Amino acid sequence: MSPTAPALRFRWWHGAAILVAANAVSFWPAGVLGDAAFYTGFRLPPFAPPDWLFAPVWLVLNITSLLALARVANRQPEDGACQDRGDAAGRRRGLVLVSEGVGWLLFAVFTTLFFWLHSPVLAATDTVAGLLVAVVSVAAAAGLDRPAAGLIGLRLLWLLLASAVAVSVALHNPDPFLAAAPAPGVEALQ
């Protein structure tokens, strides 16, 4: 039996790097060139949270998501005593890691879609996709690490509300970005 290399551990600085990178992508170019008042200019549903609430809620959700990611990433492979259970746990772990990566990507591009491109439709699509990713993450984590599933579940609950708001905004307001885009082939006809 050959010795195995020590498993790489998810450390606090990995989480810090993810947090900084995702927020940097989120900030640029939307934070520099975007329109922060864009949200309040829409006809919002009565259940829409105030705009000032989004930043602190997302900070908390980012931290809880990173804690969940660390818990799942640092799980040790199952003993060889029950190989089938170990394989299933490995698949669940991989699914959580991939879905959380997709979730971070969706988080990072949201402000560009909404505040820079001014597209409530693309932003709603991003938000609903984030909700679906959170559902996958929670389901996969639930059979692996219940506290991690609960931490991701906080994001899922917020995304339920955010998806309802985003879809309502997309349905009841114009989309300047998509309205400005010419239909495919229109340039050729002119």
C-alpha positions in Angstrom: 0.0 0.0 0.0 1.5 3.3 -1.0 1.4 6.3 1.2 -1.0 9.0 0.1 -0.3 12.6 0.0 -1.9 14.7 2.7 -5.3 16.0 1.6 -5.4 19.7 0.7 -7.4 21.6 3.2 -9.7 24.5 2.6 -8.2 27.3 4.7 -9.6 30.7 5.7 -7.5 32.4 3.1 -9.1 30.3 0.3 -12.5 31.6 1.4 -11.1 35.2 1.6 -9.7 34.8 -1.9 -13.0 33.6 -3.2 -14.8 36.4 -1.4 -12.5 39.1 -2.7 -12.4 37.7 -6.3 -16.2 37.4 -6.6 -16.8 40.9 -5.2 -14.1 42.4 -7.4 -15.7 40.9 -10.5 -19.1 42.0 -9.1 -17.7 45.5 -8.6 -16.0 45.9 -11.9 -17.4 47.3 -14.2 -20.8 47.7 -12.7 -19.5 49.4 -9.5 -17.5 51.9 -11.5 -19.7 52.4 -14.5 -23.1 51.1 -13.2 -26.1 53.0 -12.0 -26.7 52.2 -8.3 -30.1 53.9 -8.4 -31.3 51.6 -11.2 -33.1 49.3 -8.8 -35.2 52.0 -7.2 -36.3 53.4 -10.5 -38.4 50.2 -11.2 -41.9 49.4 -10.4 -41.2 47.0 -7.5 -43.5 44.4 -6.0 -44.8 45.3 -2.5 -42.6 42.5 -1.0 -39.4 43.9 -2.4 -36.7 44.5 0.2 -35.3 48.0 0.4 -32.2 48.5 -1.7 -29.9 49.2 1.4 -30.7 45.7 2.7 -29.0 43.7 -0.2 -25.4 44.5 0.7 -25.5 43.4 4.3 -27.6 40.3 3.6 -25.3 39.2 0.8 -22.2 39.8 3.0 -23.7 37.4 5.6 -24.8 34.9 2.9 -21.3 35.0 1.3 -19.8 34.2 4.7 -22.2 31.4 5.5 -21.7 30.0 2.0 -18.0 30.0 2.5 -18.3 28.3 5.8 -20.4 25.6 4.2 -17.9 25.3 1.3 -15.1 24.8 3.8 -17.0 22.1 5.7 -17.7 20.2 2.5 -14.3 20.7 1.0 -12.6 19.5 4.1 -14.6 16.3 4.5 -12.3 13.3 4.5 -13.1 10.4 2.1 -15.1 7.7 3.7 -13.4 4.6 5.1 -12.9 1.7 2.8 -15.3 -0.2 5.1 -18.3 0.9 3.0 -17.0 1.6 -0.5 -20.5 2.3 -1.9 -21.3 4.9 0.7 -17.8 6.5 0.1 -18.4 6.7 -3.6 -21.8 8.3 -3.1 -20.4 10.8 -0.6 -17.6 11.6 -3.0 -20.2 12.3 -5.8 -22.2 14.5 -3.4 -19.1 16.3 -2.3 -18.2 17.0 -5.9 -21.7 18.1 -6.7 -21.6 20.6 -3.8 -18.2 21.9 -4.9 -19.2 22.4 -8.5 -22.6 23.9 -7.7 -21.1 26.3 -5.2 -18.5 27.4 -7.8 -21.3 28.1 -10.3 -23.2 30.0 -7.5 -20.2 32.2 -6.9 -19.9 32.9 -10.7 -23.6 33.8 -10.8 -23.1 36.1 -7.8 -20.1 37.8 -9.4 -21.8 38.6 -12.7 -25.2 39.8 -11.4 -24.3 43.4 -10.9 -22.9 43.6 -14.4 -26.1 42.2 -15.8 -28.4 44.4 -13.8 -26.6 47.7 -12.9 -24.3 48.0 -15.9 -26.2 46.4 -18.8 -29.5 47.5 -17.2 -31.2 44.2 -18.0 -33.8 43.1 -15.5 -34.5 40.0 -17.7 -30.9 38.8 -17.6 -30.7 39.7 -13.9 -33.8 37.6 -13.2 -32.4 34.7 -15.2 -29.2 34.9 -13.2 -31.1 35.1 -9.9 -33.4 32.1 -10.7 -30.3 30.2 -11.9 -28.7 31.0 -8.5 -31.8 29.7 -6.8 -31.6 26.4 -8.7 -27.9 26.1 -7.9 -28.7 26.6 -4.2 -31.3 23.9 -4.4 -28.8 21.5 -5.9 -26.2 22.5 -3.3 -28.6 22.0 -0.3 -29.8 18.7 -1.6 -26.3 17.4 -2.2 -24.9 18.7 1.1 -27.9 17.4 3.1 -26.7 13.8 2.7 -23.1 14.8 3.5 -23.0 17.5 6.1 -26.3 18.8 7.6 -24.8 22.0 9.1 -23.3 22.9 5.6 -26.7 22.3 4.0 -28.3 24.6 6.6 -25.8 27.3 5.9 -26.4 27.1 2.2 -30.1 26.9 2.9 -30.0 30.5 4.3 -28.9 31.6 0.7 -31.7 29.5 -0.8 -34.3 31.2 1.4 -33.0 34.7 0.4 -32.9 33.6 -3.3 -36.6 32.5 -3.1 -37.4 36.1 -2.2 -34.9 37.6 -4.6 -36.1 35.4 -7.5 -39.7 36.5 -6.9 -38.7 40.1 -6.9 -36.4 39.7 -9.9 -39.1 38.0 -12.0 -41.7 40.6 -11.0 -39.3 43.4 -12.0 -38.5 41.7 -15.3 -42.2 41.2 -16.1 -43.4 44.7 -15.1 -40.6 46.9 -16.3 -38.9 47.6 -19.6 -35.5 46.0 -20.3 -33.4 48.8 -21.8 -30.6 46.4 -22.7 -32.7 43.8 -24.5 -34.9 46.4 -26.1 -31.8 48.1 -27.6 -30.4 45.0 -29.1 -31.4 44.6 -32.7 -33.0 41.3 -33.8 -30.6 38.9 -35.4 -30.1 39.6 -39.1 -31.7 43.1 -38.9 -28.3 44.8 -39.8 -28.2 42.7 -43.0 -31.7 44.0 -44.1 -30.8 47.7 -43.7 
